[in-house]
């Protein structure tokens, strides 16, 4: 039971780590990215994932809805990359 849970969580984390850069690429394609990055920075850390999801950047191509874990990881990447 515990080993399976740990393995499942590790697999989910690996998927998030692979998908978060896709979110960053989608962000970079947004013509209003500079303004939206400032808006993102103004949000509290717990609001940032929701903001990214609403922008559509955390919706992976081929999927219908955003992934909240990808959105959270993407927000962390964008904040870390910004000047």
C-alpha positions in Angstrom: 0.0 0.0 0.0 2.6 2.6 1.1 5.0 1.7 -1.7 2.3 1.9 -4.3 1.2 5.3 -3.0 4.8 6.6 -3.1 5.3 5.2 -6.6 2.0 6.8 -7.8 3.0 10.2 -6.3 6.4 10.0 -7.9 4.9 9.2 -11.3 2.5 12.1 -11.0 5.3 14.5 -10.0 7.3 13.4 -13.0 4.4 14.1 -15.3 4.0 17.5 -13.8 7.7 18.3 -14.2 7.5 17.3 -17.9 4.3 19.3 -18.6 5.2 22.6 -16.7 7.6 23.7 -19.5 4.8 23.3 -22.0 2.8 25.8 -19.9 5.8 28.2 -20.0 6.0 27.9 -23.8 2.3 28.6 -24.1 2.8 31.7 -21.8 5.6 32.9 -24.0 3.4 32.8 -27.1 0.8 35.1 -25.5 1.1 38.6 -27.0 0.2 40.2 -23.6 2.7 38.1 -21.7 4.6 41.0 -20.2 1.5 42.5 -18.7 0.2 39.2 -17.6 3.5 38.3 -15.9 3.2 41.5 -13.8 -0.4 40.5 -12.9 0.9 37.0 -12.0 3.6 38.5 -9.8 1.0 40.6 -8.0 -1.0 37.5 -7.1 -0.4 35.6 -3.9 1.3 32.3 -4.3 -1.9 30.3 -3.8 -3.7 32.4 -6.5 -1.1 32.0 -9.2 -2.0 28.5 -10.3 -5.7 29.6 -10.7 -4.6 32.6 -12.7 -2.5 30.5 -15.1 -5.3 28.0 -15.5 -7.7 30.8 -16.4 -5.3 32.1 -19.0 -5.3 28.6 -20.7 -1.6 28.1 -20.4 -1.9 25.1 -18.1 -4.2 23.3 -20.5 -1.9 20.8 -22.3 -2.6 20.4 -26.0 -5.0 17.6 -26.5 -6.6 18.0 -23.1 -9.9 19.8 -22.4 -9.1 21.4 -19.0 -6.1 22.8 -17.2 -4.1 20.7 -14.7 -3.9 22.5 -11.4 -0.5 20.9 -10.5 0.9 21.9 -13.8 -0.4 25.4 -13.3 1.3 25.6 -9.8 4.6 24.3 -11.2 4.4 26.6 -14.2 3.8 29.7 -11.9 6.9 28.8 -9.9 8.9 28.5 -13.1 7.7 31.8 -14.5 8.3 33.7 -11.3 11.8 32.2 -11.0 12.6 33.1 -14.7 11.4 36.7 -14.4 13.8 39.6 -13.9 
